[in-house]
Amino acid sequence: MSVTAPHATSWDAGLVLGAANAYGDLVANRSIQFKQTNLASGGFVRYHATRHLSLRASYLRAKLAADDADWTSLAGRGLRFESTLNELALIGQWHFGAPAARDSNGVRRAVRPFIFAGFGVGLTDSRPDYSNILGNARQEELVARDIANTKSSHFVVPMGIGLSIDLSDQLLLTLDYGLRPVFNDYLDGVSETGNPDRNDWYSLATAGLAYRMGEGSNKDQDQDGIADFEDRCPEQAGTAQNLGCPDSDADGVVDHLDACPTLAGDFAAGGCPDADGDGVADGDDKCPGVPGSKTAQGCADSDGDGVADSEDRCSTVPGLAKFKGCRDTDNDGVADPDDRCPYEKGEAATAGCPPPTDPKDPSLDSDGDGVPNSEDDCPFLPGKPELKGCQDGDGDGVADHVDRCPYEKGTAAYQGCPPSADSVEMDTDGDGLVDKDDPCPEIAGTLGGCPDTDADGLADHVDQCPTVAGPESRQGCPELSNADMQVLEAAVDNVSFQQGSYNLISSSYATLDKIAQLMQQYPSYHLKIEGHTDNQGDSAANQRLSEARALACLNYLHERGGIDKSRMTYVGYGGEKPRAPNDSESGRRRNRRVEFVLFEPGQ
């Protein structure tokens, strides 16, 4: 198929006749008027660059004149002028409507309005008559200035409207009316003696007869009524609506752009049938009866990650195809649903967590007390170097973990208890264990004489989380469970704000309350709150909005959830970290979010 631009020989030339009027200091009414109207004539050559745009080079000759006597308000002054005008101009025309088609007799018929504008030069020989104001010294001084400043050439900007009427294949009638400002006040030779504050201009109204030149002006190879120079498909018959190109299936998509030229379809699907209207042609659509996404080959893709919901393990959270639609937040090669440490790089062999470290590794000092783990009897509890890294709450020189009276000064001989004649038999806290054998003689307890509030096998005084059960390996603090991690992931899509502000929507409160419960359940963890936006608008404003939204969540958790601010931090990233492409509304909606990350300090 041949698809071409307008024909290169699309030229016409013509002659014009018309009328010219001057507007200057000798005309009281600056609106359109026809006093002192004079003959104008000339010719032009025009090139049709496209079906709408043409360029015209023209020459016009006219007489310009004006007389104070024509106006009651100016008659007493008695000035008048005449001038011959020669105008050379280059003008662009913009034609409205469709190109000419042929009627039943094979004749071109079209009436097309146009507007025009351009630039040129007007050459004049202005001959003003000042005789009625001579004899006055002041007026003669002004006349002398006008004579000295009068110009014979003027930069002009032709502009106006017109009508193009086809008379036959090669004859064309043109009618136009235009104004020509000259950007000075000396077209009529009168300025200082008239009104020096207003520039002059003139108008031309013309009628012309043009002749189309060359074979290209009327040749129509495919006989579709559209001349080849206006026909985008000059070798195949088409319609004017389709710029001369065929549309075999009448679906509004011309054949050379239609992937299914014999089957009516949708433009969005390249002219092919698309039963579910999702922009994916039925032949390429793996789910032709269900609207879906182009990236998922026409199947539903709720999170817009290019993985169809039917194959997406994480259909509500955008992820990667290699992880079946799930994320890998820490980029360790283990998908988040399978990763027990999704925010910390690990290995597949350890379920996404880092390999466990040896507590006695000489290079480690887990509690940061200056005593390496290899020499620290209490490697996860900061203590005194002289007590091998352990604490001594009562300052008696006996480390708490071996002090039977950790809250009362004693001596090493009495295992940290004070010497007493009755100490062998005393049971101060009444827990059934005599003080000399009771590590917590003043506080009743069931774990070797000490309380264990959370019943996790660690006495409260050595338990970092005494009210919440946890393993000894974590100093009595619980480990974040997968179920609770999923609460944090779900929170991303369930915390919302009023449009363009940081005011929380009430539907977000339930989610934030759950996060507050997690903070209470895991007292050893801290929370980082990250605010994000899409990429629309000013980046600095987006950063401020994301930070304000993160702070709003922090304030809610503190004021309504009772969480200490020292356990929380917040940051705003603006649009720096999108989780979905920003080229669709659904993607931008997913990027406007707040994320919550629980972590243990120092880990």
C-alpha positions in Angstrom: 0.0 0.0 0.0 1.2 3.5 -0.8 0.8 6.2 1.8 2.0 9.6 0.8 2.1 13.2 1.8 0.4 15.9 -0.5 1.7 16.1 -4.0 4.9 18.2 -4.5 3.3 20.1 -7.6 0.4 21.5 -5.6 0.8 25.1 -6.9 -1.7 27.7 -8.1 -1.3 31.3 -9.2 -3.8 34.1 -9.7 -4.8 37.7 -10.1 -6.8 39.8 -7.7 -8.9 43.0 -7.7 -10.1 44.8 -4.7 -10.4 47.9 -2.6 -8.0 49.7 -0.2 -8.7 52.0 2.7 -6.3 54.0 4.9 -6.7 54.5 8.7 -4.6 57.2 10.3 -4.7 60.7 11.6 -7.1 61.9 8.9 -9.8 59.3 9.8 -11.9 60.0 12.9 -13.4 56.6 13.1 -10.8 53.8 13.6 -13.4 51.0 13.0 -13.9 49.6 9.5 -15.1 52.3 7.1 -15.3 52.8 3.3 -14.7 56.5 2.8 -12.0 57.3 0.3 -12.0 53.7 -0.9 -9.6 53.1 -3.8 -8.8 50.4 -6.3 -6.3 47.7 -5.5 -4.9 45.0 -7.9 -2.2 42.5 -8.0 -1.2 38.8 -8.2 0.0 35.9 -6.2 1.7 32.4 -6.4 0.6 29.9 -3.7 2.0 26.5 -2.6 -0.2 24.0 -0.8 2.1 22.5 1.8 -0.5 20.3 3.4 -4.3 19.7 3.2 -4.7 22.7 5.5 -1.6 24.9 5.2 -0.6 26.9 2.2 2.1 29.6 1.6 1.4 32.6 -0.6 3.8 35.2 -2.1 1.8 38.2 -3.3 2.2 41.6 -4.9 -0.5 44.3 -4.5 -0.7 47.9 -5.9 -3.3 50.3 -4.6 -4.0 54.0 -4.0 -4.4 55.2 -0.3 -6.2 58.4 0.6 -7.9 60.2 3.4 -9.4 63.7 3.9 -10.4 65.6 7.1 -13.4 66.9 5.1 -15.0 63.5 5.3 -15.4 63.8 9.1 -17.3 66.5 11.0 -14.9 66.5 13.9 -11.8 67.0 11.6 -13.2 69.2 8.8 -12.0 72.5 10.4 -8.4 71.3 10.2 -8.5 70.7 6.5 -5.7 68.1 6.0 -5.7 65.5 3.3 -3.2 63.0 1.7 -2.8 60.6 -1.2 -0.2 57.8 -1.7 0.6 55.0 -4.1 1.1 51.7 -2.2 3.2 48.8 -3.5 3.0 45.8 -1.1 5.2 42.6 -1.3 4.3 40.0 1.3 4.7 36.3 2.3 1.6 35.0 3.9 0.5 31.7 5.5 -3.1 30.5 5.0 -4.8 27.9 7.2 -7.8 26.3 5.5 -10.7 24.7 7.5 -12.8 21.8 6.4 -12.1 18.8 4.1 -10.3 19.0 0.8 -12.3 19.1 -2.4 -14.0 15.9 -3.5 -15.8 15.3 -6.8 -19.5 15.5 -7.3 -21.6 13.1 -9.4 -20.4 14.8 -12.6 -16.7 14.3 -11.6 -16.3 18.0 -10.8 -14.4 19.3 -7.7 -16.7 21.2 -5.3 -15.6 22.7 -2.1 -16.1 25.9 -0.1 -13.4 26.3 2.5 -12.9 29.3 4.9 -9.4 30.2 5.9 -7.5 32.6 8.1 -4.2 34.2 7.1 -1.2 36.0 8.6 2.3 36.9 7.4 4.8 39.7 6.9 5.9 42.0 4.2 6.9 45.5 3.2 4.7 48.4 2.0 6.3 51.0 -0.2 4.6 54.5 -0.3 5.1 58.0 -1.6 2.8 59.9 0.8 1.7 63.3 -0.4 0.1 65.1 2.5 -1.6 68.6 1.9 -0.8 70.9 4.8 -1.8 74.2 3.1 -4.8 74.9 5.5 -2.6 75.0 8.6 0.4 76.9 7.3 0.9 80.5 8.5 0.9 79.5 12.1 4.5 79.3 13.4 3.8 76.4 15.8 1.9 74.4 13.2 4.7 75.1 10.6 7.2 73.7 13.1 5.1 70.5 13.5 4.7 70.3 9.7 8.5 70.5 9.3 8.9 67.6 11.8 6.3 65.5 9.9 8.0 66.1 6.6 11.4 65.1 8.0 10.1 61.9 9.7 7.8 60.7 6.9 8.8 57.1 5.8 8.6 55.6 2.3 8.8 51.9 3.5 6.9 50.2 6.2 7.1 46.8 7.8 3.6 45.3 7.6 1.8 42.3 9.1 -1.1 41.2 6.9 -3.8 39.3 8.8 -7.4 38.5 8.1 -10.0 36.0 6.9 -11.0 34.5 3.6 -13.0 32.0 1.6 -11.8 29.6 -1.1 -14.4 28.3 -3.7 -13.7 25.6 -6.3 -15.2 26.6 -9.7 -13.7 23.6 -11.5 -10.7 21.2 -11.4 -8.3 24.0 -12.1 -10.1 27.3 -11.4 -10.5 28.6 -7.9 -12.2 31.8 -6.6 -10.7 33.4 -3.5 -12.2 36.2 -1.4 -10.4 37.8 1.5 -10.4 40.8 3.8 -7.3 41.8 5.9 -5.8 44.5 8.0 -2.2 45.8 7.7 -0.7 47.5 10.7 2.5 49.4 9.8 3.9 50.1 13.3 4.5 53.8 12.8 2.4 57.0 12.4 3.7 58.2 9.0 1.7 56.2 6.5 -0.3 59.4 5.7 2.6 61.8 6.4 0.7 63.3 9.4 1.8 62.7 13.0 2.9 65.7 15.0 0.2 67.8 13.2 -2.4 65.1 13.9 -2.4 62.5 16.7 1.2 61.3 17.4 0.0 58.7 20.0 -1.7 56.3 17.5 0.0 54.3 14.7 -1.5 54.1 11.2 -2.7 51.1 9.3 -4.6 50.1 6.1 -7.0 47.5 4.9 -7.4 45.5 1.7 -10.5 43.5 0.5 -9.8 41.4 -2.6 -11.4 38.9 -4.9 -9.1 36.7 -7.0 -9.2 34.0 -9.7 -6.5 31.3 -9.4 -5.4 28.6 -11.7 -4.1 25.2 -10.4 -0.8 24.3 -12.2 0.6 20.9 -13.1 -0.9 17.4 -13.4 -0.7 17.0 -9.6 -3.5 19.5 -9.1 -6.2 17.2 -10.4 -4.8 13.7 -10.9 -6.7 11.0 -9.0 -5.1 7.6 -9.7 -7.6 5.6 -7.5 -10.7 7.5 -8.7 -12.0 8.0 -5.2 -12.8 11.7 -5.8 -9.8 12.9 -3.8 -6.9 14.4 -5.7 -3.6 12.6 -5.3 -1.9 15.6 -3.7 -4.5 15.5 -0.9 -4.8 11.7 -0.8 -2.8 9.8 1.8 -3.4 6.6 -0.1 -3.3 7.7 -3.8 -3.2 4.2 -5.2 -6.2 2.8 -3.2 -9.7 4.2 -3.2 -10.8 5.6 0.2 -13.0 8.2 1.7 -12.5 11.9 2.5 -13.2 11.1 6.1 -10.1 8.8 6.1 -8.0 11.3 3.9 -8.4 9.0 0.9 -7.4 5.7 2.6 -9.6 2.6 2.6 -11.2 1.2 5.8 -12.5 -2.3 4.6 -14.1 -3.2 7.9 -15.5 0.3 8.6 -14.2 0.3 12.2 -12.7 3.8 12.0 -9.1 2.4 11.6 -7.7 2.7 8.1 -6.4 -0.5 6.6 -2.7 0.3 6.6 -2.9 1.0 10.4 -5.4 -1.9 11.1 -3.9 -5.1 12.4 -7.2 -6.9 11.4 -8.3 -5.0 8.3 -11.2 -7.4 7.5 -12.6 -7.6 11.0 -14.2 -4.7 12.7 -12.5 -3.9 16.0 -11.5 -1.2 18.4 -8.9 1.5 17.9 -7.2 0.7 21.2 -6.7 -2.9 20.1 -5.1 -1.8 16.8 -8.4 -2.3 14.9 -8.9 -5.9 16.0 -11.9 -7.3 17.9 -11.6 -6.8 21.7 -14.6 -8.5 23.4 -13.7 -7.3 26.9 -12.6 -3.8 25.9 -9.2 -4.0 27.7 -7.1 -2.8 24.7 -5.7 -6.3 24.1 -7.0 -7.9 20.8 -8.9 -11.1 21.4 -6.3 -13.1 19.4 -3.6 -12.0 21.8 -5.7 -12.0 25.0 -5.2 -15.0 27.3 -8.4 -13.9 29.1 -10.7 -12.6 26.3 -13.8 -12.5 28.4 -12.3 -10.6 31.4 -11.0 -7.0 31.2 -7.3 -7.1 32.1 -3.9 -5.4 31.6 -1.8 -5.3 28.5 1.3 -6.2 30.6 -0.6 -9.3 31.8 -1.6 -10.3 28.2 -5.2 -9.2 28.8 -5.7 -11.0 32.2 -6.7 -9.3 35.5 -3.7 -7.8 37.3 -5.0 -6.1 40.4 -1.6 -4.8 41.6 -0.4 -3.8 38.1 2.9 -5.7 38.3 2.6 -7.5 34.9 1.8 -10.8 36.5 -1.8 -12.0 36.1 -3.8 -12.5 39.3 -4.2 -16.2 38.5 -0.4 -16.7 38.6 0.4 -14.0 41.2 1.1 -15.3 44.7 0.8 -11.7 46.0 -2.0 -10.3 43.8 -2.6 -7.2 45.9 1.0 -6.2 46.2 3.1 -5.3 43.1 6.1 -7.6 42.8 8.4 -9.3 40.3 7.6 -12.0 37.7 10.6 -14.1 38.9 9.0 -14.2 42.4 5.5 -14.9 40.9 4.3 -11.4 41.6 5.8 -11.0 45.1 8.3 -8.6 46.4 11.9 -9.1 47.6 12.2 -6.1 49.9 15.8 -6.8 51.0 17.0 -8.0 47.6 18.4 -11.3 48.9 16.8 -13.5 46.3 14.1 -14.8 48.7 10.5 -13.6 48.1 9.0 -11.8 51.0 6.3 -14.5 51.7 9.1 -17.1 52.1 11.5 -14.7 53.9 11.6 -14.9 57.7 13.7 -11.7 57.7 12.2 -9.6 54.8 13.9 -6.4 55.8 17.4 -8.0 56.3 19.5 -9.6 53.6 19.9 -13.3 54.2 20.3 -16.6 52.4 17.8 -19.2 51.0 19.3 -21.8 53.2 18.3 -19.8 56.3 14.9 -18.8 55.0 16.0 -15.3 54.0 17.7 -14.6 57.3 21.4 -13.9 57.9 23.4 -16.9 59.1 23.3 -17.1 62.9 26.4 -15.7 64.6 28.4 -17.4 67.3 27.8 -15.6 70.6 31.4 -16.3 71.5 32.8 -14.9 68.3 35.8 -12.8 69.5 35.0 -10.1 66.9 31.5 -9.4 68.3 30.3 -7.3 71.2 26.6 -7.7 70.9 25.7 -5.5 73.9 28.3 -2.8 73.2 29.7 -2.8 76.8 33.4 -3.0 75.6 33.7 -6.7 76.6 33.8 -9.0 73.5 31.3 -11.8 73.5 34.1 -14.4 73.9 34.9 -12.9 77.3 31.4 -11.7 78.3 29.3 -13.8 80.7 26.3 -11.7 79.8 26.9 -11.0 76.0 23.4 -9.5 75.4 23.2 -7.3 78.5 25.5 -4.3 78.9 27.6 -4.6 82.1 30.9 -3.8 83.8 34.2 -5.0 82.5 35.4 -6.0 86.0 32.3 -8.3 86.3 33.0 -9.9 82.8 30.3 -7.8 81.1 27.5 -8.4 83.7 25.5 -5.9 85.8 25.6 -5.3 89.5 22.4 -3.6 90.5 23.1 -3.2 94.2 26.8 -2.4 93.7 28.1 -5.0 96.0 30.7 -6.4 93.6 28.6 -9.6 92.9 27.2 -9.8 89.4 23.4 -9.9 89.3 23.2 -13.2 87.6 25.0 -14.9 90.5 23.8 -12.5 93.3 21.2 -14.1 95.5 20.3 -10.7 96.9 20.6 -8.5 93.7 18.6 -5.6 95.2 20.5 -5.6 98.6 24.2 -5.1 99.2 26.0 -8.1 100.5 29.2 -10.0 100.3 30.7 -12.6 98.0 30.9 -15.0 101.0 27.1 -14.8 101.3 26.5 -15.0 97.5 25.7 -11.3 97.4 23.5 -11.2 100.5 24.4 -9.3 103.7 25.8 -11.4 106.6 23.2 -12.0 109.3 22.7 -14.4 112.1 19.2 -15.0 110.9 19.9 -15.0 107.3 20.0 -18.8 107.2 16.4 -19.0 108.1 14.9 -15.7 107.0 12.4 -15.5 104.1 11.7 -11.8 103.7 9.4 -12.1 100.7 7.6 -15.1 102.0 8.0 -17.1 98.8 9.1 -20.3 100.6 12.8 -19.8 99.7 15.1 -18.6 102.6 16.9 -15.3 101.9 20.3 -16.9 101.7 19.2 -19.1 98.9 16.8 -16.5 97.3 18.4 -14.4 94.5 15.4 -12.0 95.0 14.9 -12.1 98.8 12.7 -9.0 98.9 10.4 -9.9 95.9 8.4 -13.1 95.9 8.9 -15.3 92.9 8.5 -18.8 91.6 11.6 -19.0 89.4 14.3 -19.7 91.9 12.8 -17.1 94.3 12.5 -14.4 91.6 9.4 -13.2 89.7 8.9 -14.3 86.1 5.9 -12.1 85.1 5.7 -13.4 81.5 6.5 -17.1 82.5 9.1 -17.4 79.8 11.7 -19.0 82.1 13.7 -15.8 82.6 13.5 -13.9 85.9 12.2 -10.4 85.5 15.5 -8.8 86.6 17.4 -10.4 83.7 14.5 -10.3 81.2 14.7 -7.4 78.7 10.9 -7.8 78.1 9.6 -8.9 81.5 5.9 -8.5 80.5 6.0 -10.3 77.2 7.3 -13.9 76.8 10.3 -14.6 74.7 13.2 -17.1 74.3 16.4 -16.9 76.3 18.3 -16.4 73.1 16.6 -13.1 72.7 17.0 -12.1 76.4 13.3 -12.8 77.0 11.9 -10.7 74.1 9.6 -12.2 71.5 10.5 -12.6 67.8 8.4 -10.9 65.2 6.1 -13.6 63.6 5.2 -13.9 60.0 1.5 -13.2 60.7 2.4 -10.0 62.4 4.8 -9.0 59.5 1.8 -9.4 57.2 -0.2 -6.9 59.3 2.6 -4.4 58.6 2.5 -5.2 54.8 -1.3 -4.9 54.7 -1.1 -1.5 56.5 0.6 0.0 53.4 -2.7 -0.2 51.5 -5.0 0.6 54.4 -3.7 3.9 55.7 -5.1 6.8 53.7 -5.3 10.6 53.9 -7.6 13.3 52.7 -6.7 14.5 49.1 -3.6 16.6 49.1 -3.3 16.8 52.9 -1.8 14.9 55.8 -5.1 14.5 57.7 -5.8 10.8 58.3 -9.1 9.3 57.1 -11.0 7.6 59.9 -10.9 4.3 58.1 -7.2 4.2 58.8 -7.6 4.2 62.6 -8.2 0.4 62.9 -5.0 -0.4 61.0 -3.0 2.1 63.1 -4.5 0.5 66.3 -3.2 -2.9 65.1 0.3 -1.5 64.7 0.1 0.0 68.2 -0.8 -3.4 69.5 2.2 -4.9 67.8 4.5 -2.2 69.4 3.1 -3.2 72.8 3.5 -6.9 72.0 7.1 -6.4 70.9 8.6 -3.9 73.4 12.2 -4.5 72.2 11.4 -3.4 68.6 11.4 0.2 67.3 9.3 1.4 64.4 10.4 3.4 61.3 7.5 5.2 59.5 8.2 6.0 55.8 6.0 8.4 53.8 5.8 8.2 50.0 4.0 10.1 47.2 3.7 9.7 43.4 5.8 11.8 41.0 3.1 14.3 40.2 3.7 18.0 41.0 6.6 19.7 42.7 9.2 17.2 44.1 10.0 19.4 47.1 6.3 19.8 48.0 5.9 16.0 47.6 8.7 15.4 50.0 7.2 17.7 52.6 3.8 16.1 52.2 5.2 12.5 52.6 7.1 13.6 55.7 4.0 15.2 57.2 1.9 12.1 56.6 4.6 9.9 58.3 4.6 12.3 61.3 0.8 12.2 61.4 1.0 8.4 61.8 3.6 8.7 64.5 1.5 11.2 66.5 -1.5 8.9 66.3 0.4 6.0 67.6 1.8 8.1 70.5 -1.4 9.9 71.4 -4.0 7.2 70.7 -1.8 4.0 71.0 0.3 5.1 74.0 3.6 4.3 72.2 6.6 6.2 73.5 8.0 8.6 70.8 11.6 7.4 71.6 10.7 4.1 70.0 9.6 5.6 66.7 11.2 7.6 63.8 9.7 9.0 60.7 11.0 10.0 57.2 9.5 11.3 54.0 10.8 10.2 50.6 8.4 12.0 48.3 8.3 10.3 45.0 11.9 8.8 45.2 10.9 5.2 45.9 7.9 4.2 43.7 6.6 0.7 44.1 4.7 0.8 40.8 5.0 2.7 37.5 3.7 6.3 37.6 2.3 6.2 34.1 -1.3 5.3 35.2 -3.7 6.4 37.9 -3.7 3.0 39.5 0.1 3.0 39.7 0.2 6.5 41.1 -2.5 5.5 43.7 -0.2 2.6 44.9 2.7 4.9 45.2 0.9 7.3 47.6 1.4 5.3 50.8 3.0 5.0 54.2 5.1 2.0 55.1 5.9 0.7 58.6 9.1 -1.1 59.4 9.7 -2.8 62.8 13.4 -3.3 63.7 15.5 -3.9 66.7 18.1 -1.2 67.6 21.6 -2.3 66.8 20.5 -5.2 64.6 
